[in-house]
Amino acid sequence: MEFDLGWILLGLPLAFVLGWLASRFDLRQLRAENRRAPKAYFKGLNFLLNEQQDQAIDAFIEAVQNDPDTSELHFALGNLFRRRGEYDRAVRVHEHLLSRGDLSRTDRERAQHALALDFLKAGLLDRAEDALHRLEGTPFEAQARLALLAICERSRDWPQAAAIARRMHAADQGDFSTRQAHYLCEQALALSAQGDMPGAQALLEQAVAAAPGAARARIEMARLQALLGQPAAVLVTLKALGERNPAALPLAAPLLLEAASATGRRPEVQALLQTHYAQTPSLDVLEAIVAMEAADEGSGVQARQRYVQHLERERSLVAAARWLATERLEHEQFHPQIQRALDHAVKPLMRYRCAACGFEARQHFWQCPGCQTWDSYPARRVEEL
């Protein structure tokens, strides 16, 4: 059979034309897809800027479907799901990213961090803890340790929290000396409740050594010494508090008052309180001074004039109510009703307020119950702020 070269001459141009047409078709399709993907992306971004999160999610899903290999779109979509509280969908997005074999190390670490945040926001603390431990040795290590610290605090695992704080402090990831003192104080309170006073005292001594300028360790030490019947030691501890952290002395005023009565060293304590009050007027210190002077004088007439002197320096409804409580009025029969109204009005003014979130409470907290911030409560009442 003879082979006709004419067919080859006819087939070569035909193959060229078909190849050219195919390449043009692929190029057009690629261009169309590239146009659709940015369009969907920018549409989603526009919705996001206009706070239309539902439409933004739909647009980003469309963009991901057009280009499933784009990791940035997956991150954007996962973050949107987390912000909306759809944690299960956020977890699926970030787990899908982690399952990809072509993901770079940087993006893999980023996806692991995002997954840990998903679990944390969802309240799945055990899974969040496991995900956070996987971030050791990555650029997200410091953030992961802070999150682990928050988990330990929420679960009140103070020994583990102390261990994490020590690692962060040693790695120059912040000054956690005061935080470590708080953890030691929490453990000391637990031991004291169990009756292990020597163990509690040892932990409080460690807390004082860890953060000499922190107020809580010395105040808790003074309370423990008062429980053990050591009023002289209470005075020594609180005098050191006044030297290292005088702003916290109002919190210790009742303890000072009790120790002064128990040791018979009222003049010394009274001088300390008056010196502090002269520098920084405080309602709690004023109450302690008035109580001591009233006990010394018997009638307390001169002591109550302290409230009038305080009113000359500070506009205080609390001091006015305290002074009025012991004064006789022209229409004395109405005094109880007036006093009850004043006492009711001053109650909110005697609260403590968190400087971080504004949460108010009758008692002073070292860690805010609202925002979990440490040392956010000033040692001053709301009226004094």
Contacts in CASP RR format, 6 or more apart in sequence:
PFRMAT RR
TARGET T0000
AUTHOR 0000-0000-0000
METHOD contacts of the structure
MODEL  1
MEFDLGWILLGLPLAFVLGWLASRFDLRQLRAENRRAPKAYFKGLNFLLN
EQQDQAIDAFIEAVQNDPDTSELHFALGNLFRRRGEYDRAVRVHEHLLSR
GDLSRTDRERAQHALALDFLKAGLLDRAEDALHRLEGTPFEAQARLALLA
ICERSRDWPQAAAIARRMHAADQGDFSTRQAHYLCEQALALSAQGDMPGA
QALLEQAVAAAPGAARARIEMARLQALLGQPAAVLVTLKALGERNPAALP
LAAPLLLEAASATGRRPEVQALLQTHYAQTPSLDVLEAIVAMEAADEGSG
VQARQRYVQHLERERSLVAAARWLATERLEHEQFHPQIQRALDHAVKPLM
RYRCAACGFEARQHFWQCPGCQTWDSYPARRVEEL
33 66 0 8 1.000
33 67 0 8 1.000
36 66 0 8 1.000
37 63 0 8 1.000
37 66 0 8 1.000
37 67 0 8 1.000
37 70 0 8 1.000
40 59 0 8 1.000
40 60 0 8 1.000
40 62 0 8 1.000
40 63 0 8 1.000
40 66 0 8 1.000
41 59 0 8 1.000
41 60 0 8 1.000
41 63 0 8 1.000
41 73 0 8 1.000
43 59 0 8 1.000
44 55 0 8 1.000
44 56 0 8 1.000
44 59 0 8 1.000
44 60 0 8 1.000
44 63 0 8 1.000
45 56 0 8 1.000
47 53 0 8 1.000
47 55 0 8 1.000
47 56 0 8 1.000
47 59 0 8 1.000
48 56 0 8 1.000
48 80 0 8 1.000
53 80 0 8 1.000
53 83 0 8 1.000
53 84 0 8 1.000
56 80 0 8 1.000
57 77 0 8 1.000
57 80 0 8 1.000
57 81 0 8 1.000
57 84 0 8 1.000
60 73 0 8 1.000
60 76 0 8 1.000
60 77 0 8 1.000
60 80 0 8 1.000
61 77 0 8 1.000
63 70 0 8 1.000
63 73 0 8 1.000
64 70 0 8 1.000
64 73 0 8 1.000
64 74 0 8 1.000
64 77 0 8 1.000
67 73 0 8 1.000
69 102 0 8 1.000
71 97 0 8 1.000
71 100 0 8 1.000
71 103 0 8 1.000
71 107 0 8 1.000
71 111 0 8 1.000
74 93 0 8 1.000
74 94 0 8 1.000
74 96 0 8 1.000
74 97 0 8 1.000
75 97 0 8 1.000
75 110 0 8 1.000
75 111 0 8 1.000
75 114 0 8 1.000
77 93 0 8 1.000
78 89 0 8 1.000
78 90 0 8 1.000
78 93 0 8 1.000
78 94 0 8 1.000
78 114 0 8 1.000
78 118 0 8 1.000
79 90 0 8 1.000
79 114 0 8 1.000
81 87 0 8 1.000
81 89 0 8 1.000
81 90 0 8 1.000
81 93 0 8 1.000
82 90 0 8 1.000
82 114 0 8 1.000
82 117 0 8 1.000
82 118 0 8 1.000
82 121 0 8 1.000
85 121 0 8 1.000
87 118 0 8 1.000
87 119 0 8 1.000
87 121 0 8 1.000
87 122 0 8 1.000
88 122 0 8 1.000
90 114 0 8 1.000
90 118 0 8 1.000
91 115 0 8 1.000
91 118 0 8 1.000
91 119 0 8 1.000
91 122 0 8 1.000
94 111 0 8 1.000
94 114 0 8 1.000
94 115 0 8 1.000
94 118 0 8 1.000
95 115 0 8 1.000
97 103 0 8 1.000
97 107 0 8 1.000
97 108 0 8 1.000
97 111 0 8 1.000
98 108 0 8 1.000
98 111 0 8 1.000
98 112 0 8 1.000
98 115 0 8 1.000
103 111 0 8 1.000
109 135 0 8 1.000
109 138 0 8 1.000
109 139 0 8 1.000
109 140 0 8 1.000
110 140 0 8 1.000
112 131 0 8 1.000
112 134 0 8 1.000
112 135 0 8 1.000
112 138 0 8 1.000
112 140 0 8 1.000
113 135 0 8 1.000
113 138 0 8 1.000
113 140 0 8 1.000
113 143 0 8 1.000
113 144 0 8 1.000
115 131 0 8 1.000
116 128 0 8 1.000
116 131 0 8 1.000
116 132 0 8 1.000
116 134 0 8 1.000
116 135 0 8 1.000
116 144 0 8 1.000
116 147 0 8 1.000
117 147 0 8 1.000
119 125 0 8 1.000
119 127 0 8 1.000
119 128 0 8 1.000
119 131 0 8 1.000
120 128 0 8 1.000
120 132 0 8 1.000
120 147 0 8 1.000
120 151 0 8 1.000
125 151 0 8 1.000
125 154 0 8 1.000
125 155 0 8 1.000
128 147 0 8 1.000
128 151 0 8 1.000
129 148 0 8 1.000
129 151 0 8 1.000
132 144 0 8 1.000
132 145 0 8 1.000
132 147 0 8 1.000
132 148 0 8 1.000
132 151 0 8 1.000
133 144 0 8 1.000
133 148 0 8 1.000
135 141 0 8 1.000
135 143 0 8 1.000
135 144 0 8 1.000
136 144 0 8 1.000
138 144 0 8 1.000
142 168 0 8 1.000
142 171 0 8 1.000
142 173 0 8 1.000
145 164 0 8 1.000
145 167 0 8 1.000
145 168 0 8 1.000
145 173 0 8 1.000
146 168 0 8 1.000
148 164 0 8 1.000
149 161 0 8 1.000
149 164 0 8 1.000
149 165 0 8 1.000
149 168 0 8 1.000
149 179 0 8 1.000
150 372 0 8 1.000
152 158 0 8 1.000
152 160 0 8 1.000
152 161 0 8 1.000
152 164 0 8 1.000
153 161 0 8 1.000
153 367 0 8 1.000
153 372 0 8 1.000
154 372 0 8 1.000
156 186 0 8 1.000
158 183 0 8 1.000
158 186 0 8 1.000
158 187 0 8 1.000
158 190 0 8 1.000
159 183 0 8 1.000
159 187 0 8 1.000
161 183 0 8 1.000
162 180 0 8 1.000
162 183 0 8 1.000
162 184 0 8 1.000
162 187 0 8 1.000
165 176 0 8 1.000
165 179 0 8 1.000
165 180 0 8 1.000
165 183 0 8 1.000
166 176 0 8 1.000
166 180 0 8 1.000
168 174 0 8 1.000
168 176 0 8 1.000
169 175 0 8 1.000
169 176 0 8 1.000
169 177 0 8 1.000
169 180 0 8 1.000
177 210 0 8 1.000
177 211 0 8 1.000
177 214 0 8 1.000
178 211 0 8 1.000
178 214 0 8 1.000
178 374 0 8 1.000
178 375 0 8 1.000
179 374 0 8 1.000
180 207 0 8 1.000
180 210 0 8 1.000
180 211 0 8 1.000
181 207 0 8 1.000
181 208 0 8 1.000
181 210 0 8 1.000
181 211 0 8 1.000
181 214 0 8 1.000
181 216 0 8 1.000
181 217 0 8 1.000
182 207 0 8 1.000
182 214 0 8 1.000
182 216 0 8 1.000
182 366 0 8 1.000
182 367 0 8 1.000
182 374 0 8 1.000
184 203 0 8 1.000
184 204 0 8 1.000
184 206 0 8 1.000
184 207 0 8 1.000
184 210 0 8 1.000
184 217 0 8 1.000
185 203 0 8 1.000
185 204 0 8 1.000
185 207 0 8 1.000
185 216 0 8 1.000
185 217 0 8 1.000
185 220 0 8 1.000
185 366 0 8 1.000
187 203 0 8 1.000
188 199 0 8 1.000
188 200 0 8 1.000
188 201 0 8 1.000
188 203 0 8 1.000
188 204 0 8 1.000
188 207 0 8 1.000
188 220 0 8 1.000
188 224 0 8 1.000
189 200 0 8 1.000
189 220 0 8 1.000
191 197 0 8 1.000
191 199 0 8 1.000
191 200 0 8 1.000
191 203 0 8 1.000
192 200 0 8 1.000
192 224 0 8 1.000
192 227 0 8 1.000
197 224 0 8 1.000
197 227 0 8 1.000
197 228 0 8 1.000
200 224 0 8 1.000
201 221 0 8 1.000
201 224 0 8 1.000
204 217 0 8 1.000
204 220 0 8 1.000
204 221 0 8 1.000
204 224 0 8 1.000
205 221 0 8 1.000
207 214 0 8 1.000
207 216 0 8 1.000
207 217 0 8 1.000
207 220 0 8 1.000
208 217 0 8 1.000
208 218 0 8 1.000
208 221 0 8 1.000
210 217 0 8 1.000
211 217 0 8 1.000
212 244 0 8 1.000
213 244 0 8 1.000
213 245 0 8 1.000
214 245 0 8 1.000
215 241 0 8 1.000
215 245 0 8 1.000
215 247 0 8 1.000
215 248 0 8 1.000
215 251 0 8 1.000
215 379 0 8 1.000
216 366 0 8 1.000
218 237 0 8 1.000
218 238 0 8 1.000
218 240 0 8 1.000
218 241 0 8 1.000
218 244 0 8 1.000
218 245 0 8 1.000
219 238 0 8 1.000
219 241 0 8 1.000
219 248 0 8 1.000
219 251 0 8 1.000
219 252 0 8 1.000
219 255 0 8 1.000
221 237 0 8 1.000
222 234 0 8 1.000
222 237 0 8 1.000
222 238 0 8 1.000
222 241 0 8 1.000
222 252 0 8 1.000
222 255 0 8 1.000
222 259 0 8 1.000
223 255 0 8 1.000
225 231 0 8 1.000
225 233 0 8 1.000
225 234 0 8 1.000
225 237 0 8 1.000
226 234 0 8 1.000
226 255 0 8 1.000
226 258 0 8 1.000
226 259 0 8 1.000
229 262 0 8 1.000
231 258 0 8 1.000
231 259 0 8 1.000
231 262 0 8 1.000
231 263 0 8 1.000
232 259 0 8 1.000
232 263 0 8 1.000
234 255 0 8 1.000
234 256 0 8 1.000
234 258 0 8 1.000
234 259 0 8 1.000
235 256 0 8 1.000
235 259 0 8 1.000
235 260 0 8 1.000
235 263 0 8 1.000
235 265 0 8 1.000
235 268 0 8 1.000
235 269 0 8 1.000
238 249 0 8 1.000
238 252 0 8 1.000
238 255 0 8 1.000
238 256 0 8 1.000
238 259 0 8 1.000
239 272 0 8 1.000
241 248 0 8 1.000
241 249 0 8 1.000
241 252 0 8 1.000
242 248 0 8 1.000
242 249 0 8 1.000
242 272 0 8 1.000
242 276 0 8 1.000
246 276 0 8 1.000
246 279 0 8 1.000
246 280 0 8 1.000
247 280 0 8 1.000
247 378 0 8 1.000
247 379 0 8 1.000
248 379 0 8 1.000
249 256 0 8 1.000
249 276 0 8 1.000
249 282 0 8 1.000
249 285 0 8 1.000
249 379 0 8 1.000
250 282 0 8 1.000
250 283 0 8 1.000
250 284 0 8 1.000
250 285 0 8 1.000
250 379 0 8 1.000
250 380 0 8 1.000
251 284 0 8 1.000
251 364 0 8 1.000
251 379 0 8 1.000
253 273 0 8 1.000
253 282 0 8 1.000
253 284 0 8 1.000
253 285 0 8 1.000
253 287 0 8 1.000
253 288 0 8 1.000
254 284 0 8 1.000
254 288 0 8 1.000
256 269 0 8 1.000
256 272 0 8 1.000
256 273 0 8 1.000
256 288 0 8 1.000
257 269 0 8 1.000
257 288 0 8 1.000
257 291 0 8 1.000
257 292 0 8 1.000
259 265 0 8 1.000
259 269 0 8 1.000
260 266 0 8 1.000
260 268 0 8 1.000
260 269 0 8 1.000
260 270 0 8 1.000
260 292 0 8 1.000
261 295 0 8 1.000
266 292 0 8 1.000
266 295 0 8 1.000
266 296 0 8 1.000
269 292 0 8 1.000
270 289 0 8 1.000
270 292 0 8 1.000
270 293 0 8 1.000
273 285 0 8 1.000
273 288 0 8 1.000
273 289 0 8 1.000
273 292 0 8 1.000
274 289 0 8 1.000
276 282 0 8 1.000
276 285 0 8 1.000
277 285 0 8 1.000
277 286 0 8 1.000
277 289 0 8 1.000
281 310 0 8 1.000
281 313 0 8 1.000
281 314 0 8 1.000
281 384 0 8 1.000
282 380 0 8 1.000
282 384 0 8 1.000
283 316 0 8 1.000
283 318 0 8 1.000
283 319 0 8 1.000
283 350 0 8 1.000
283 380 0 8 1.000
283 381 0 8 1.000
283 383 0 8 1.000
283 384 0 8 1.000
284 381 0 8 1.000
286 306 0 8 1.000
286 307 0 8 1.000
286 310 0 8 1.000
286 319 0 8 1.000
287 322 0 8 1.000
289 303 0 8 1.000
289 306 0 8 1.000
290 303 0 8 1.000
290 304 0 8 1.000
290 306 0 8 1.000
290 307 0 8 1.000
290 322 0 8 1.000
291 303 0 8 1.000
293 300 0 8 1.000
293 302 0 8 1.000
293 303 0 8 1.000
293 306 0 8 1.000
294 300 0 8 1.000
294 303 0 8 1.000
294 304 0 8 1.000
297 303 0 8 1.000
304 322 0 8 1.000
304 323 0 8 1.000
304 326 0 8 1.000
307 319 0 8 1.000
307 320 0 8 1.000
307 322 0 8 1.000
307 323 0 8 1.000
308 323 0 8 1.000
310 316 0 8 1.000
310 319 0 8 1.000
311 319 0 8 1.000
311 320 0 8 1.000
311 323 0 8 1.000
314 384 0 8 1.000
316 383 0 8 1.000
317 342 0 8 1.000
317 345 0 8 1.000
317 346 0 8 1.000
317 349 0 8 1.000
317 383 0 8 1.000
318 346 0 8 1.000
318 349 0 8 1.000
318 350 0 8 1.000
318 381 0 8 1.000
318 383 0 8 1.000
320 342 0 8 1.000
321 339 0 8 1.000
321 342 0 8 1.000
321 343 0 8 1.000
321 345 0 8 1.000
321 346 0 8 1.000
324 338 0 8 1.000
324 339 0 8 1.000
324 342 0 8 1.000
325 339 0 8 1.000
328 335 0 8 1.000
329 335 0 8 1.000
329 338 0 8 1.000
346 383 0 8 1.000
348 360 0 8 1.000
348 382 0 8 1.000
349 381 0 8 1.000
349 382 0 8 1.000
349 383 0 8 1.000
350 362 0 8 1.000
350 381 0 8 1.000
350 382 0 8 1.000
350 383 0 8 1.000
351 360 0 8 1.000
351 361 0 8 1.000
351 362 0 8 1.000
351 381 0 8 1.000
351 382 0 8 1.000
352 360 0 8 1.000
352 361 0 8 1.000
352 362 0 8 1.000
352 363 0 8 1.000
352 364 0 8 1.000
352 365 0 8 1.000
352 377 0 8 1.000
352 378 0 8 1.000
352 380 0 8 1.000
352 381 0 8 1.000
352 382 0 8 1.000
353 359 0 8 1.000
353 360 0 8 1.000
353 377 0 8 1.000
353 378 0 8 1.000
353 382 0 8 1.000
353 385 0 8 1.000
354 360 0 8 1.000
354 365 0 8 1.000
354 368 0 8 1.000
354 370 0 8 1.000
354 371 0 8 1.000
354 373 0 8 1.000
354 376 0 8 1.000
354 377 0 8 1.000
355 376 0 8 1.000
355 377 0 8 1.000
355 378 0 8 1.000
356 368 0 8 1.000
356 371 0 8 1.000
356 373 0 8 1.000
356 376 0 8 1.000
357 368 0 8 1.000
357 370 0 8 1.000
357 371 0 8 1.000
357 373 0 8 1.000
357 376 0 8 1.000
359 368 0 8 1.000
359 369 0 8 1.000
359 370 0 8 1.000
359 371 0 8 1.000
360 382 0 8 1.000
361 369 0 8 1.000
361 377 0 8 1.000
364 377 0 8 1.000
364 379 0 8 1.000
365 377 0 8 1.000
366 374 0 8 1.000
366 375 0 8 1.000
366 377 0 8 1.000
367 373 0 8 1.000
367 374 0 8 1.000
368 374 0 8 1.000
368 376 0 8 1.000
368 377 0 8 1.000
378 385 0 8 1.000
END
